């Protein structure tokens, strides 16, 4: 399980960890292919000033990003170049 962010066009879109309660991996996707991976992003300390939170961006343009719990990328062996497969959940 994770959260999918869909952007209208490919770019170096930024993601920050505001209000996150657990660490994340980010899977950056361009047209159905994994183009970058950011692993083990720590959840911010409670009461941390949002102005000080880092913004995470892919190394190449992406039009989708999937946020998953930290460790998912390693556990599921997600690699650069992997293809995204959409499945209907019935």
C-alpha positions in Angstrom: 0.0 0.0 0.0 1.1 3.5 -0.7 0.1 6.9 -2.0 0.3 7.7 -5.7 0.8 11.3 -6.8 -0.1 12.1 -10.4 1.4 15.2 -12.1 0.0 16.7 -15.3 3.4 16.8 -16.9 6.9 15.4 -16.3 9.2 17.6 -14.2 11.4 17.6 -11.1 8.4 17.7 -8.8 9.2 18.1 -5.1 7.9 16.0 -2.2 8.2 17.0 1.5 7.4 15.1 4.7 5.0 17.5 6.3 2.8 15.7 8.9 4.3 12.2 8.1 4.4 9.8 11.1 6.7 7.2 9.5 9.7 6.9 7.2 9.2 6.6 3.5 10.7 5.4 0.2 9.8 7.3 -2.9 9.5 5.7 -6.3 9.7 8.2 -9.2 8.1 7.1 -12.5 8.0 8.5 -16.0 5.5 7.1 -18.4 5.3 3.8 -16.5 9.0 3.2 -15.9 10.9 3.8 -12.6 13.4 6.6 -13.3 14.6 7.3 -9.7 14.3 5.9 -6.2 14.7 7.8 -2.9 15.0 5.4 0.1 14.7 5.8 3.8 13.4 9.3 4.1 13.0 10.0 7.8 9.7 11.3 9.2 10.2 14.8 10.7 10.5 15.3 14.4 7.2 16.4 16.0 7.0 20.2 16.2 9.7 20.6 13.5 9.3 23.9 11.7 7.9 23.1 8.2 10.1 25.8 6.7 13.1 23.6 7.6 11.8 20.4 6.0 13.8 19.2 3.0 12.2 18.8 -0.4 13.0 15.6 -2.2 13.1 15.6 -6.0 13.9 13.0 -8.6 17.3 13.0 -10.5 15.3 13.0 -13.8 11.9 14.3 -14.7 8.9 12.2 -13.5 5.1 12.4 -13.9 4.3 10.0 -11.0 5.6 9.3 -7.6 4.6 6.5 -5.2 5.2 7.0 -1.5 5.6 3.7 0.3 6.7 2.8 3.8 10.5 2.7 4.1 12.0 -0.7 3.3 9.4 -1.4 0.6 11.9 -0.8 -2.3 14.5 -3.2 -0.8 12.0 -5.8 0.3 10.2 -5.9 -3.1 13.4 -5.4 -5.1 12.2 -2.4 -7.0 14.9 -1.3 -9.4 15.5 1.5 -11.9 13.9 0.6 -15.2 11.1 -1.5 -13.6 7.7 -1.1 -15.3 4.6 0.0 -13.4 1.7 -2.4 -13.9 -1.8 -1.2 -13.1 -4.2 -3.8 -11.7 -7.9 -3.4 -10.9 -8.7 -4.2 -7.3 -12.1 -5.9 -7.3 
